[in-house]
């Protein structure tokens, strides 16, 4: 059975946990529609990406 030989110091413990922090989602306002969307993603409402039509616009029901 594995048993630690020494107590893990708070500094070493916190260094291990330094990558566990949550980062906020980076939303950007679309220049054409004014909707918020993720950067480098297709706008699903208009179907545009980088000024080009990629998908058919989503129809309203």
C-alpha positions in Angstrom: 0.0 0.0 0.0 1.4 3.4 -1.0 1.8 5.8 1.9 3.3 9.3 1.6 6.7 9.5 3.3 6.4 13.3 4.0 3.5 15.8 4.4 2.6 17.7 1.2 3.3 21.4 1.9 0.5 23.9 1.1 2.7 25.5 -1.5 3.2 22.2 -3.4 -0.5 21.3 -3.0 -1.6 24.7 -4.4 0.9 24.5 -7.3 -0.7 21.2 -8.3 -4.2 22.9 -8.2 -3.1 25.9 -10.2 -4.6 24.5 -13.4 -8.0 23.8 -11.9 -9.2 27.4 -12.1 -12.2 28.1 -14.3 -11.8 30.7 -17.1 -14.7 32.9 -18.2 -16.1 32.3 -21.7 -14.9 34.9 -24.2 -18.0 36.1 -26.0 -17.7 38.7 -28.7 -20.5 40.9 -30.2 -21.0 40.1 -33.9 -20.5 43.2 -36.1 -23.4 42.5 -38.4 -26.1 41.0 -36.2 -25.2 42.4 -32.8 -25.6 38.9 -31.3 -23.0 37.5 -28.9 -21.0 34.5 -30.2 -17.8 32.7 -29.5 -14.7 33.8 -31.4 -13.6 31.6 -34.3 -17.0 30.0 -34.5 -19.8 30.2 -37.1 -22.7 32.4 -36.3 -25.5 29.9 -36.4 -28.2 32.6 -36.8 -26.8 34.1 -40.0 -24.5 31.2 -41.1 -21.6 33.7 -41.6 -18.0 33.1 -40.8 -15.3 35.7 -41.5 -17.6 37.6 -43.9 -18.5 34.5 -45.9 -21.7 32.6 -46.1 -20.9 29.1 -44.8 -24.3 27.7 -43.7 -27.8 28.4 -44.7 -29.4 30.9 -42.3 -31.5 29.3 -39.6 -35.2 29.8 -40.4 -37.5 31.3 -37.8 -40.5 29.1 -36.8 
